[in-house]
Amino acid sequence: MLFTKASEYALMAIIAISKQEGATDAVTLSGDLKLSYSFMAKVLQSLAKAGILTSRKGAGGGFVLAKTPSEITIEALLRAVDDHCAMVFTCSAALCNCPSGEAKSSLCLIWPFLNRLQSKIDDMLAATTIADLISD
């Protein structure tokens, strides 16, 4: 799956937070975006743990960006919430490690194409920042 629910929530949350002045909390953010509070809170904690957000406690607390939007790549965001980058296919990155075995790997006609596609997507996600999304 290219984008999970967690990665979609993370993208929506980061864009919303980057447009706000001051901190915002998970309750407000989930209400504004019409998303599940409990799942949003989990996503925000993952982003804070990865150093993408900073969590502030107390009155006026909540989450703020720990980096500028131009320093946060889509790749970093996906890795923070999904522990991996977006994958086009579940095949191995190396044909010799084909999960179907060596006999099938030598017959695979789609792996070279899918591997090139995955490489292009990885490059795009590593090069695209939140600032790029906001400006689009």
N, C-alpha and C positions, 0 to 999 in steps of 0.2 A: 504494500500500500504506500502510495507516495506521501500523502499527508494523513496523519492520524487526527483523531478528535483533539488530543492534547496539543498537537502542533497548530491546529487551527485556532484553538483557544489562546495559545501563546502568542500567535501573530496578532490576533484581534486585541488582546490585552496590551501588548507592547505598543501597538499603534495608538490605542486610546490613551495609555499612560504618557506617551511621548507628546501628545497634544495638550496635556493638562499642565496647569501650574500647581505645584505643590503635590503632596502625597494623595493617593487614593486607596481606599481599602477594597477588599475582595467583595464585600456586600454591595457597595456602590457600583463597582465595576461590573459585577455579574448582573445587577439590576439594569444598568445602562445598556449592556450588550445583550440582555435577555438570554443569559446563559446560566447553567447550573452553578449555584454558589459553591457547593462542596468540591466540585471538579475544578472550578476556577481557583479556589484557595490552594488546592494541591498543585496546580500548574504554576501559580505565583510563587509558591514555596520552592519549587524546582528551579525557577528562574533566579530566585534570590540565592539559592545554594550555589548556582553556577556563576554568580557574580554579575549577572545581567541586571538584576534589580537589587535595590537596597530596601530593607524593611525597617520602618520606623515605628516605635511603640509609643503609646500614650495619646493624649488629646492631639488631634491633627495628624495622627500617625497614618501609616499605610505603606504603600509601595511607591518608589520613585526609581527612575533609571539610574543605574550605577555607572553607565557609560553614555556617551552621546549616541543618537540614532545612527550616525555615520560609522560608529565603531562596532555596532552589533550586526553581525551577518545572519542571514537566514539559516545558514549551516549551524552556527553556534546556538541559535535558538532551538533548532530541531534536536540537536544533540543534548541540550539541557533538559528537554522534556521527554524525549524518546530514547535516549542513550545511543542513538545512531542517526545517520543522515537519512533523508528520504530515499527509499529504494524503489526502483521501477520493477524489479523482478527479484525473486528469492533465490536465484541461481548463485553459485559461487563466483567470487570475483576472479578466480583462476580456473580455467577450463580443466586443468589437471586435477582439481579438487571437486569435480562434479559429484553431487550427492547421489546421482543415479548410477555411478560407477564408471570405470574407465571405458568399458565397452560402449556405453551410450555416449560418453563425452566425445569420442572420436567421430560419432555420427551427427552430432548436434550442429544444425545449420543456422540456428537463430542466436546462439550465444555470442558470436562476434558482433552482431548488430546490437543486441541488448547491452553488451558490455560498453560499446562506444556510446550508446545513448545514456547509460548510467554515468559515464565519465563526463559527458557534456552537462548533464543535470548537476552533478557534483560541483563542477567548475562554476556553473551559474549561481548555485546556492552559496558558494564560498565568496563569490564576487558581489552579490547583491546584499545591500544593507537595508535596515529599517528606513533610513533616510531616503533611499531609492523608492521604497514603497509609498512613503508619505508624499513624495513629489510627483508620483504618477497620477 
